[in-house]
Amino acid sequence: MNETEKCVIIINTLLSSNQFIEPYKTTLEEQYIIPLLASRNTVVIALFIMLNHFMDDLIELLPMIIEQFWNDTNQMIHSSLLETLIRCINENGIEKVESKLEDCNTIQHGSFQYQSVASNEITEIFQFHFDLYVDSIIPRLLSEELNKLRLSKRIKIIIINGVIDMMKNDILLDPIVLSRTIIIICREMPEYLDELIIYCHSRDEIVEEALLSALLQLVQSKEINELLSIIKYFNQRKIIKGKRMFIGIIGELINGHSNTTKLVFMKLLNEITEWGYGWELLRGIGSVVLNSIKFKGELEKERIKWLLNEEETRKEDVETIPQTQFSLLYDSLFHF
């Protein structure tokens, strides 16, 4: 342990003591700790102390710190800054943190329209609105971080814990951040899954979009069974509505995937389809699409299984599809 680390332990112990006199605390912060934020050699230590004892002041200083260190190549500095940003968001709210970063030139600004992975020709014909409006820069920062080719285990843990807290606080806005977090959990860190699931109950649109996005990325990988279990769990407990996923899967069944991949989609379609009220239109769409294609082997059995269930519950289902849209859907099957 070097002299600087010893000093930090002493300072942190003093600040944690109920006997520490407030004026001395302020002096210590202003004269000794804040200056440490300006140096690469001491910024990590300073962030640790500021996070635990001077959060309000840290929020004010955050733009300056991010401007200076966000693109630093030192992994410890970057991971500490990322952890600082996420903790500030979860403890102070995304709006407060974002307002402080408005003039920060190091990061991108502005809202954006997130295009759903469920969007296809079917959504255009029937005017299903699955896209999401993300009015925040924070998700973009985390999404860019998760998109890097090499992420250290420390950064993965920081982001996973941060995303879980954001779901808990109901402030996660971007399904891509959640989707990539789910993929990391499925691939490397299943021990975080139960905790994440607990806080997914109030954000059905974002959760369903994230699961569908993860499905399309993992469908050919060995981690797909873990993800399918999550999807089925969420669907059975009505944490997700399933309509976005249904349309996304129907669209994928028309595309040129391998039979192995299509079998995953077809089995899942049988799992998530609702055979009761409210799904008449979706089942009608599924009927038109699945009657227009044929498969072989187990895949064909799954297709027939779905169509038999649909036939049993059809009655007035197909009549709920407007004739013009029905015709457009039929014609479009030759152009997917």
N, C-alpha and C positions, 0 to 999 in steps of 0.2 A: 504494500500500500504506500503510495507516494504522499508527499506533504500536502498536496492539493486535496487529495481524497480524504485525508485525515481532517483537514480544515472543514470540508463539506460536512462530514459526520458531526463535528463539533457544532457547526452553525445550525444544522438541521435539528440537533438535540436541544440546543438553546431555544430555537424558535418553537419547538414542540412543547416546551415547558410552560406551564400555566403561570410560573413565577416570573417569566420574562416581561420586563417593563416595556410598555408600548412605545414610548419615545425612542428607546434604544433600538427597538425593532425597526422603526422607520429609518433611523440613522444607518443601521446596518444594511438595510435594503438599498438606500440611495447612494451611500458612499462606497459600498463594497460589492453588493450582488449585481445590481444593474450594470455597472461597468464590465462585469464578467461576460455579459451577453454580447459584447462587441468583438470578442476574440474567438477564433476557431478552437483554440486550446482549452477554453473554459466555458463555452456556450452550453455544452451538454450539462455540466454541473449546475450552471446558473438556471437553466430551464427546470431542472429537477426541483430546486429550491423554490423558484417562483411558482411552479405548479402547485406545490404543497402549502405555500404560505402567503403568496401574494397574487392570487388569481386575478383580482380586479385590475391590478397594475399590468399584469402580463397581457391581458386582453388589449389594453391600450398600446402596448409595445409590440404586439404580434405582427402588424404590418411591416415594421422596420426589421424584425427578426427574419420574417419570411423573405422579404426583399433581399436580404443579405445572404441567407443560407439555404434557401429552398433548393437550389440547383447545385449545392455543394456535393462533391463526389465522395466525401467521407461518409461511410455507411452509418456510423454511430451518430453523427450529427444529423443525417437525414432521418433516421428512424426516430431519434429523440424529438425532432421537430414535428414529424408526422404524429407521434403519440401526443405531443403537446396540442396540436391542432384538433385532434379528435376529442381529447379530454375537454378542451375549451368548448367545443360544440355541444358535447353531452351535458356539461355542467352549466352552460350559460345560454344554450339555445342557438340554433343555426342562424337565425336572423341577426342576432347581436354580433356574432363572429363575422358574418358575411358583410355587415355594414362597415365593420372596421377594415375589411380588406378591399373595399371599393377602389381605392387609389393605389393599390399594390400592382405594379406593372409586371411582376414575375409570373403571375398566374393569369389564365384566361378568365374573362368576365362574360356575363350575360346568360340569359335563359336559353333553353333549346327544346326543340320538339323531338321527343324520343319516338322513333318508328317501331311499332311492335313487330316481333318476329312472326306473329300470327297473321300479319297483313299479307293478303294474296288476292287473286282475282275474285274469290268468293266474297271477301270483305268489301271489295269495291261494288260488286253487283248488289249486295244486300245492305250496303251502307252500315256495316258494323264499325263502330269507332273504338278501336283498341289502342291507338296511339296515346302517349302520355305527354303532358307539358311539364317540364322540369324547370322551375323558376329558382335556380340556385347554381352557384359556381362550385360549391363544395363537392357534390357528387362527381363532377367532372374531374376534380383533383384526385379523388379516390379511384375513379375508374382508370385514369391514366396510370396511377400507381400500380393497380392490379394488372394492367396490360403490359407491364415490363416483362422482358423475357426471363430475367433472373430476379427472384425475390428471396431475400434472406428469411430464415425461419422466424427471426425476431419481428420483421415487418409483417409477415403473414399473421402472426399472433396478435400484433397491435391492431391490424385491420379487422380481423375476425372479432376480437373483443369490442372494438369500436362499433362495428356494424351491429353486433348483438345489443349494445347499449343504445344505439340509434333506433333499433326496432322497439326496444323497451320504452324509449322516450317518445316513440311515434313520430320521428323526424327524418327517417330515411326516405329519400325522394326518388331515387334512381334504381330501377330494377336491374340494370347491368351490374351495379356494385354488389347487390345482393346475389345475383346469379353467379358472378365470379367467386364470391365468398363461399357459396354453396359448393361450387366445383372444387375449391381448395379443401373444404371439409370432407367431401366425398373421397377425394384422392389421397389426402395426407393426414387429416386431423379429425376423424370421426368422433373423437371425444367431446367436440364442441357442438355436435348436432342437437342433442336433447335441449340444451340451453337456448339454441337459436329457435327451435320449434316453439318453445313456450311463448315467444314474443311475436309470432307471425299471425296471430288471430285477428288483428284489427286492420290489416293492410292487404285485403284479398287480391286487388288488382295487381299491385306490385309483386306480391308473392307468386301469383299465378304466372305472370310474365317472366319472372326470374326463373321459375321452375321449367317453363317451356324453353327458354333460352338455354338453360343448362342441359335440358334433354337433347336439344339439337346438337350441342357440342359433345356430349358424352355418349351419344347413342351407339357409337361404334367402339367404345372403350370398355375395359373390364370393370370400370366403376359404375356402369349403367344400372346394375341390379340394386345398388345402394340408393341411387337416385329414384328409381322406380318405386322403391319401398316408401320413400318420402312423399312422392306424388300421391300414391294410393292412400297413405295415412292422411294427408291433407284433404284429399277428396272425400274420403269416408266420413271425416269429421266436419265437413262443410267449411273448412278454413278457406278453401277456394271454391269458386262457382263452377269451374270446369268448362265454361263456354268458349273462352279464349283458347284454351288448350285443345278443345274439340276441333275448332276451325283450323288451328295450326296443324294438327295431326292430319286432318282430312286433306289439307293442301299438300303436305309432305307425301302422302300416299300416292298422289298423282305424279309426283316428281320422280326422277330417275335414280332412286336409291337401290341398293342391293336388296335381295329378298330377305336377308337376315335383318337388315335395318327396318324394312317394311313390316316384318313380323313383330318387332318390338312395338312399332306404332300401332299395328292392328290389334294386338293384345291389349294395349293400353286404352285404345278406343273402346273396346268392350268393357273395360273396367270403369271408365269415367262417364260413359253415356247414361243420362237420366232417362228413364222410361215413363216418367210422369208428366204432370202439367208444367208448362213453361218451356218445354224442349221440343214442341211440335215442329217448329220451323227448322231447328237444327237437325232433327231426325229426318225431316224431309230432304234437306240438303245432303245429308249422309246417304240417304237412300238413292238419290239421283247419281251421286258420285260413285258409290260402291257397286251399283248396277251397271255402270258404264265400263268397269274394268274387271279383269279376271286374273287370278293368281294360280299357283300350283301348290300341292302338298299341304303342310300345316297352315301356311298363310291363307290358302283358299278356304280351309275349314274355319278359320277365324273370321274371314269375310262372310261366309255363309251363316255362321253363328250370329253375327251382328244383324244381318238381313232378316233372319228368322225372328229374332226378337223384335225387330222393327215392324215386321209384318203383323205380329201378334198385337202390337199396340197402335197400329197405324190409324185405322178408322178415318178420322177427319184430319189427320196430321198433314198429309200432302196438300189438302185443300187450303191450308193456311198459307201456302206459298203463293204470292201474287203471280198471275200467269206470265206477265212480262218478265219478271225476274227468273221464273222457272225456265223460260225459253232461253234467256241469256245464259243461265248456268249450263243448260244442256249444250248450247253452242260453244261455250267457252272451254268445255272439256277437251275439245280438239285443238286448243291453242295454249294450254298450260305449258 
